[in-house]
């Protein structure tokens, strides 16, 4: 039901856990960089919160996972291959933290073959950048995604922690060890 990916693992190879239908939880550790094709396809995962070190998500990596409700895609992801989250029927929300949109295919998209679009929450001020990026524009035009510019109001794991004497506080947890700090009305990214 649960596996732990050690920090020494840099890549999860293609089909590594395909059809492990009892796999509900993965404990991710910093260090993982690549998740290859269909690595977790057809598992019972309920959510995907990848570590900040992940840079690439392979084709169909989490496809046909019927229990995934949300995914957190960290800022360092530079590429998400076709159908990475296809046929995930209850996947409702994706939180994408990159200031540069990850490269995604413009022919099939990453949330393909779903009854309803996925809400993709991006950092404030980045909605237009995502909507006009070639692959992301395809996903929007083909009703696979709805890009929303309010990640901080919808992020999971909301917290408020005092940070310093100047009254700064962490308003919400973003993903893994990445936090957004609001200080004097400005938003900054902090990795702890």
C-alpha positions in Angstrom: 0.0 0.0 0.0 2.9 2.4 0.6 6.5 2.7 -0.7 9.3 5.1 0.2 11.5 6.4 -2.6 15.0 6.7 -1.1 17.0 10.0 -1.6 19.6 8.0 -3.6 17.1 7.2 -6.4 17.4 9.8 -9.2 15.1 8.1 -11.8 12.1 5.8 -11.6 12.3 3.7 -14.7 9.5 3.0 -17.1 6.8 0.6 -15.9 8.4 0.3 -12.4 5.1 0.2 -10.6 2.6 -0.2 -13.4 -0.5 -2.0 -12.3 0.5 -2.2 -8.6 -3.2 -1.8 -7.9 -2.8 -1.7 -4.1 -0.2 1.1 -4.1 -2.0 4.1 -2.5 0.9 6.2 -1.2 4.4 7.1 -2.2 6.7 8.9 0.2 8.8 11.0 -2.0 12.3 12.3 -1.0 14.4 15.1 -2.4 16.9 13.8 -5.0 14.4 12.2 -7.4 14.8 13.9 -10.9 12.9 11.8 -13.5 9.8 9.7 -13.5 9.7 7.7 -16.7 6.9 6.4 -18.9 4.0 4.7 -17.1 6.0 4.4 -13.9 2.9 4.6 -11.7 0.2 4.0 -14.3 -2.9 2.0 -13.1 -2.0 2.3 -9.3 -4.3 3.3 -6.5 -2.5 6.6 -5.7 -4.7 9.2 -4.1 -2.6 12.3 -4.7 0.8 13.2 -6.2 3.0 15.7 -4.4 6.4 15.5 -6.0 9.6 16.6 -4.4 11.2 19.9 -5.6 14.0 18.0 -7.3 11.8 16.4 -10.0 12.5 17.9 -13.5 10.7 15.5 -15.9 7.5 13.5 -15.8 7.3 10.8 -18.5 4.5 9.9 -20.8 1.6 8.2 -19.0 3.6 8.3 -15.7 0.4 8.6 -13.6 -2.2 7.7 -16.3 -5.3 5.6 -15.4 -4.9 6.2 -11.7 -8.6 6.3 -10.8 -8.1 7.6 -7.2 -5.9 10.7 -7.8 -7.7 13.8 -6.6 -4.9 16.4 -6.9 -1.3 16.8 -8.1 1.5 19.2 -7.0 4.0 19.8 -9.7 7.1 21.6 -8.3 8.8 24.6 -9.8 11.8 22.6 -11.2 9.7 20.5 -13.6 10.8 21.5 -17.1 8.9 18.8 -19.1 5.7 16.8 -18.7 5.2 14.3 -21.5 1.9 13.3 -23.2 -0.9 11.8 -21.2 1.1 12.0 -17.9 -2.2 12.3 -16.0 -4.6 10.9 -18.7 -7.7 8.9 -17.7 -7.6 10.0 -14.0 -11.4 10.4 -13.7 -11.5 12.2 -10.3 -8.4 14.4 -10.7 -9.8 17.8 -10.1 -6.9 20.1 -9.2 -3.3 20.5 -10.3 -1.0 23.0 -8.6 1.9 24.0 -10.8 4.6 26.1 -9.1 6.9 27.0 -12.0 7.4 30.6 -13.1 8.3 29.1 -16.5 5.6 26.7 -17.8 6.9 23.1 -18.1 7.1 22.0 -21.7 4.1 19.8 -22.5 2.9 18.3 -25.8 0.6 20.4 -28.0 -1.0 17.4 -29.7 -2.5 15.3 -26.9 -1.9 17.2 -23.7 -1.3 15.9 -20.2 -4.8 15.5 -18.8 -6.2 13.8 -21.9 -9.4 11.7 -22.0 -11.3 13.1 -19.1 -15.0 14.1 -18.7 -14.3 17.5 -17.1 -11.3 19.8 -17.3 -8.7 20.0 -14.6 -8.3 23.2 -12.6 -4.6 24.2 -13.0 -3.6 26.7 -10.3 -0.5 28.7 -11.0 1.3 31.4 -9.0 -0.3 34.9 -9.0 0.6 36.8 -12.2 1.4 33.7 -14.3 -2.0 32.8 -15.7 -1.4 34.5 -19.1 2.0 33.0 -19.4 0.6 29.5 -19.1 -2.4 30.2 -21.3 -0.2 31.4 -24.1 2.5 28.8 -23.8 2.0 26.4 -26.8 1.3 23.1 -25.0 -0.7 24.7 -22.2 -2.7 26.7 -24.8 -3.7 23.4 -26.5 -4.9 22.0 -23.1 -7.0 25.1 -22.5 -8.4 25.2 -26.1 -9.4 21.6 -26.0 -11.1 21.9 -22.6 -8.6 19.8 -20.7 -7.6 22.5 -18.3 -8.8 25.8 -16.8 -5.8 27.9 -15.7 -6.4 29.8 -12.5 -4.2 32.6 -11.1 -4.9 32.0 -7.4 -2.7 29.2 -6.2 -2.3 30.7 -2.8 -6.0 30.7 -2.1 -6.3 27.0 -3.1 -3.0 25.5 -2.0 -3.2 22.4 0.2 -1.8 22.3 3.7 -2.5 25.9 4.7 -0.4 27.2 7.5 0.5 30.5 9.1 3.9 30.6 10.9 5.7 33.6 12.4 9.0 34.0 10.6 10.8 37.1 12.0 10.7 40.3 14.0 9.5 42.3 11.0 6.1 40.5 11.2 6.6 38.4 8.1 4.6 35.2 8.1 4.3 32.1 5.9 0.8 32.4 4.6 0.5 28.9 3.1 2.5 25.8 2.3 3.1 25.3 -1.4 4.7 21.9 -1.8 7.3 19.8 -0.1 9.8 22.2 1.3 8.8 25.2 -0.8 6.9 28.0 0.8 5.5 31.4 -0.3 6.3 34.2 2.1 4.4 37.5 1.9 6.5 40.4 3.2 5.5 44.1 2.9 3.0 43.1 0.2 5.5 41.3 -1.9 5.5 37.6 -2.6 8.8 35.7 -2.3 9.5 32.0 -2.8 11.5 30.4 0.1 13.0 26.9 0.1 13.4 25.6 3.6 
